[in-house]
Amino acid sequence: MSVIAIASFLYLQSPITLIYQPAIGSSYKSEMNVEQSGPMGDSSTSMKSLVKVLSFTDGYYKLQTTTSDVKITGGPGDTSEIAKSMEKENTSYVDKNFKFKIETKDAAADPKSKEMLNGLTQAFSGITYPTKPIEIGDKWNNSIDLGALLKGTIPDPSAKVEGKVNLVYKLQKVDATSVTIETTMSGTINIEFSGQTITMKISGGGTSGMERATGTPLNSNSKVTMDMEVAGQTMAITQKITIKRI
């Protein structure tokens, strides 16, 4: 093995620090496809997103995300209005560890909805970066108190909502320009209100490719299953989500 090859091997095997640090004024486009199956039948949704990095203040990057070209096939009834409502512009704030806080026009007047969006986005967008250098095979964790987030959306003040979504990340692969991170997701949510009990088990995971220099997303493939039990009846909803930079 040549000296250059040995140096390259050692470079790729050494600990790395993952940081979200896009250039101010930069932008990146992505395409997302979601295939869903459940009690209401099968459906698929595709959309494009343009993310613009506007500024960096108080430890957060301000991002403007424009969603367009939403297409929904399958599902119950006429989905054209749903597709139209999804084509919007959102502002979000992301720190160096790729943790989100979100501001949207729909959620601005409802702090509980905004809080729920923050948690759901973090849980299902998939990635939170570790706070220390890592090597291939290293794991780190994140936990989302989904029960606390959902409780604010239930009108019954006596409702009991408990449960967390636990995420385990693993650095799977590193090359000169990108990293691949494996994510495993699991959790159980219990909801009790108005004499009813709902249990929802969430499981799944996938892989995400991230740009090494900037920490921005390149691609991801994931599958999430939600098994629900309501009044003795069981149902399952499965989503397969594919995202790629275009």
Secondary structure as GFF3:
##gff-version 3
##sequence-region A 1 246
A	DSSP	alpha_helix	3	13	.	.	.	ID=ss1
A	DSSP	beta_strand	27	38	.	.	.	ID=ss2
A	DSSP	beta_strand	41	57	.	.	.	ID=ss3
A	DSSP	beta_strand	60	74	.	.	.	ID=ss4
A	DSSP	alpha_helix	80	86	.	.	.	ID=ss5
A	DSSP	beta_strand	89	94	.	.	.	ID=ss6
A	DSSP	beta_strand	100	103	.	.	.	ID=ss7
A	DSSP	alpha_helix	111	125	.	.	.	ID=ss8
A	DSSP	beta_strand	139	144	.	.	.	ID=ss9
A	DSSP	alpha_helix	146	151	.	.	.	ID=ss10
A	DSSP	beta_strand	160	162	.	.	.	ID=ss11
A	DSSP	beta_strand	165	174	.	.	.	ID=ss12
A	DSSP	beta_strand	178	193	.	.	.	ID=ss13
A	DSSP	beta_strand	196	211	.	.	.	ID=ss14
A	DSSP	beta_strand	217	230	.	.	.	ID=ss15
A	DSSP	beta_strand	233	245	.	.	.	ID=ss16
###
